[in-house]
């Protein structure tokens, strides 16, 4: 009965109700579309981080993250891999060697970051040529911008010079097997990829590696559970295990700051829509003062009147939310994606911001819009409801 009365009262002034629903729907669209774009972009950035650059979790020699040294390695990576696979079902480990050096041709040279990678892993995307086979063969894959700087193409030769783990000079000649997108503009200008066995031999590491990168079958940003399981399985006196957010704390802080900014937008929507709702509900109650007085005089309890007015406000909120979510879904899935072109060209905290964002409507955006709109309607309808419940029946019946 209460909901039936509330529904009837909504449409006694159709124009006012429709205007309120339009304002609510636009508020929902604003919240959902902005959050959906932001979360879609963040999700693609994190996918790039976890599948290509950093992984979900990394295992190093103790102290390597704070002060990387060529001689600080994980000595028995195969045993560590087996241990981790026992505690993290579905994990995909990758061994890496990292170092610095000078790469050059007969005409020019440039500083380079050297990464030894296992064949078949996704540390880069080949744009021209090929990737490594199973066996080391004195081959290198260069970042596309580094290759352009050196003036070398697939099939050409480069000389690599660096410092080995024992302090001696490391140098060797490599044939360029392919040109690759390393994941960021900075890496494309500096990265030289070697087969992991070639990299271990170049730096004199034996079987040691600098990073054991773990990729998990999850999209969850919270890695506290798998990280704790990994650490519990390791000898933390010799090794360390860090999540991507600990390896890239600045990026984690930036994402958190951006999300806090969205909460500010939600508050602004709350205030704007809330004031409008307060005004329309106040007018609705004012126009029905005599009717409310009759209800009270016939024995309707004040709390029943209060519940009726609040129910009217919440019904408008539910309708506005449903309309806004429908419009948002039509817009997001109708557009499908946003191509920012050159507007997004650049790295953010060492991570490439996606120029092409695939749009979707995450549950977090729907939840945020729902909470904001229903809280707005409850707050906007509560004050007029309290005033209506406190009317004196005789005085209310005399109102015109």
N, C-alpha and C positions, 0 to 999 in steps of 0.2 A: 504493500500500500504506500509506504513512504517513497519508494522509487517511482511508483506510478504518478504520485502527486508531483514529485520533483520533475519528472519528465514532462508532465503537462504544463507546469509552470515555466519551463524553459521556452516553450513555443508560444507563450502568450504575447511576447514581443519578439517576433521572428527576426526583425532587422537587427536588434541589439544582440540577440544570440548569435546570429550569423557573423556579425562583426567581431564578436568575442572569439568565436571558433576560428575565424580567419587569422586573428592576431596570435592565437595559440598555435595554429598550424605553422605559421611563418616562424614563430619562435622555435618550434620543434625542428623545422627544416634547417634553421640557422645552426642549432646545436649539433644535429646529426651530420649534416654535410661537412661542417668544419672539422668535427672530430673524425669523421670517416676518412676525409682526405689526409688529415694528419697521421692517423693510425695506419692507413694504407702505406703512406710514405715511410713511416718508421718501420713497419713490418718488412718492407723491401730492403731498407738499410740493414736491418738486423739479419735478414736472410743472407745478404751479401757478406756480412761480418762472419756469420756462423758457418756458411757453406764454402766460403772462399778464403777470406783473409785470416781470421783469428780462430774460428771454431767456437764451440760452446765452452770448452774447458781446455786449458793447456797444462802440461806437466813439464817442468824444467828442473835443472839442477838447482839446489838450494841457493837463493840469492841472485839467480840469473835475471829475473825481471827487474830488480832494482839496479843491478850493475852488470849488464851483459858482458861476458868475457868469452873469447873464442875457445878457451880451454875448459869452461864450465859446462859439462855435458851430462846427459843421461847415459850412463855407461852400458846398461843392458836393456835397451828399449823393447826388445822382443818379449822378454820376461814381464816387463811392466805392462805391455799391451795385453798379454794373456791374463794378468791379474785384474786389469781394469775391465776386460770383457766378461770376467766372472762376476763382477758386482754391478755392471751397467749393461743390461741386455739391450742389444741392438746398436751399441756404440760402434762408430766407425773411426778407428785411430789412423793417424797419419804421422809419419816421422819426417822431421825437417832439420836441415842444417842451415844456419844463418852466418853470414860474414860480410865483410866489406873488402873492397879492392879497387883496382883501376883497370878498366877495360878499354882496349884500343885497337885500332887498325893501323895500317901503314901511314895514314895521313892524320889521324886525330885520336884523342883519348878522352875519357870522362870517368868521373867517380861512379862507382856502381855498388849496389847491394846485391849480394850473391845468396841465392836460396837453393839449397838442394832439396829436391822433391821426389816423391815416389811416383812411378808411372801409374797413370789411371786416376790420380786424385785431382781435385778441382781448385788448385791454387791459382789458376789462371785460365783464360779462354784463348785458344789459338785462333788468330785472325788470318794468318798466312803460313803455309808450310805444314809442319806436322809436330806432334808431341813425341815424348820419349818412348822407346820400346822397353822391354823388360831388362835388357842388358845394357850396362854403360858402354858408350862408344865415343867418348870425346866430343859430345855434341852440346850445344847451348841453345836455349830459347830466350830471346831478348824482348824486353818491353818495346812496344811499337814506337814510342817517342825516342827511346834511347837508340834504337836502330836507325831512325831518321837522323838523329844528331851525329851518329858515327858514319852515316852514309853507307851502311851495309845492308844487304838483303839476304834472303834465304840462299844458302849455298856458299856465302862468303865466310871469311875466317876472322876471328878476333883473338887477341891475346889478353889473358887475365893475369893480373899480378896482385898478390895480397900477402898477408902475414899468417903463417901456419901456427898451430897451437904450441909448438916448441920454440917459437920465436924466430924461426928461419923464414927466408923469403919463399913464398909459394908462387909459382908461375907455370902457365901451361897455355897451349893453343887449342881452340875449339872451333868446330864448324857450326855455322848457324843453321839450326834445324827448323826453326819457326819464329814467327813474330807473334806476340801475345798481348792481350789486354789483361793487365795484372790486377785490375779492380779499382785502382785510383789513378788520378792523373800524376801524382807524385811517383808512384811505383812504376808507371809506364815510362817515366823518364830516367829511372835509375836501376831497374831490376834486371838481373841476369839469372836465369834458371838453369840449373844443372841436374843431371840424374843424381840421386842421393849418393850413390856409390862414388861417382866422380867427385862430388863435393866433399865427401868424407876423405877421399884420397888427397884432394887439393889442399885441405886444411890440416891433414895429418891427424884425423880424429879416430881412426880405427873404426869400431862399430858404434861409437858414440854419436848422439844427436843433440841438438840444442833444444828442440821442441818436440813434444809428443802431443799433437793436436787431436782433441776428441770431439767428434760430431755426434750429437744425440738425436734420436727420433722424436723430437719435440719442438714446438714453436713457443713454448712458455719462456718468458723472460726471467722468471724466478728459478734459478738453478741451485738453490740452497740444498735441496735433498740430494741430487746426484753429486754435487760438489762435496758434501759431507761424506757420502759413501766412497768417493774417490780418495779423499784424504785419509779416511779410516783404513783403506787398503794399502797405503803407501808408507814407506819409511820417511817420515817428514824431517828426519835429521839430515838426510841426503837430498831429498826432493821437495818440490813445492807444487801445489796444484792451484790454479787461479781460474776463475770464470772470466768471460769476456768483459763483464762490467768492472772487474778488478784490473784487467789489463788496460782497459780504455775508460778510466773513471771520469774523464772530462766529457766523453760522449754520453755516459750514463747520466751525469749531472745535467747536461744540456737537454736530454729527453725529458727528464723530470721537470725541468724549468718550463719547457714548452707545454707540458701537461698541466702544470699549475696555472699557466696563462689561460688555458681553456676553461679552467674553473672560474676565472675572473669573468670570462664571457658569459658563463652560465649564471653568475650572480647578476650581471647587468640585465640579462634576459629576465631573470626572476624579478628584478625591481621594476622594469618597464611593464612587463605583462601583469605583475602583481598590482601595480597602481591602477591599470585599466580594469582589472577584475574587481578591485575594491570599489571603483566608481560605478561599474555596471550593477554589481550586487547591491550596493547601497541604494541606487535608483530603483531597482526591482523591489526591494523591501519597502522603500518609501511609498511606492505606488500601491502596495498591498497592505498598508498599515491597517485599514479598516477590516480587511479580510482576516488578518492575523489577530486583530482584537476580537473578532467574532469567534475564531478558533479557541482563543484563550478563555473567553467567557463561557464556551460550551464544555470546558473541562480539559482541553488539550494541555498537556504538561509543557512547561517552558522548555525542558530539554528536548521534547519532541519537535518543537518549533525550531530550536537550534539545529537539530539533526537534519531537518528538512532543508533549511537554507544551505547548510554545508554540503548536503547530498546534491543539491542543484549545482553548486560550484564544482564538485568533484565529477559529476556527470559531464559538465562542459569540458573539464580537463581530460577525461577519458576520450571523449569525442574528438577534441582538438589533437590529442596525442595520436589517435588512430589515423586521422586525416593527415597530420604532419608526417608520420612514419610512412604512410602510403605514398605521399608525394616525394619524400626523400628517397625511398626505394626506387620509384620510377625514374627519378633524376640520376641517381648513382648507377643503377644497373642499366639504364638507358644510355648514359654516356659511356659506361664501361671503363674508360680510362681517360687520363689527362696527359697530353703531350706538352711538356713545358719547353721543349726545344732548348735553345741556348740560355733561357732564363735560369735554369738550374745547373748550368755547367760549373763544376767546381767541387772541391772536397770540403766536407764538414768534419772537423776534428780527425782528419786523416781518412775519412770514409766518403766515398762518392755519393752525393745526393742524387736520387733517381730522377732522370729527366722524363721518364715515362712511368706514370703512377697508375697501377691497376686498382680501380676503385671497388670497394665492398662496404658493407654496412656492419661493422663489428658490434657485438653484444654490448661492449662498454659504452658505445655511443647511444644505443637504445636505452640502456639503463640510466645513463646520465640525463637524457632528455625526459624520461619517465619520472625520475625523482624530482627534477627541476620543475616540470609542469604541474605535477600533482601537489608538490609542496606549495607552489605558487597559488594554485586554486584553493587549497585549504586555507592558506594564510589570507588570501584575498576575500574569501567568503566567511571567515570566522568572525571578524569584527561586526559586519552587518548581522550575522546570525545571533551574536551575543546581544546586540541592541534589540533585535526583534523578540528574543526570548524574555527580555526585561520590560517589555511594554506593559503598561497598565491597561487592562481590557477596556474599562469605561472610557478612558481618554483616547485609546486607539480607535474605538468605534465612532468617536465624534470627529475623527480626522477627515479632511476632504482632499 
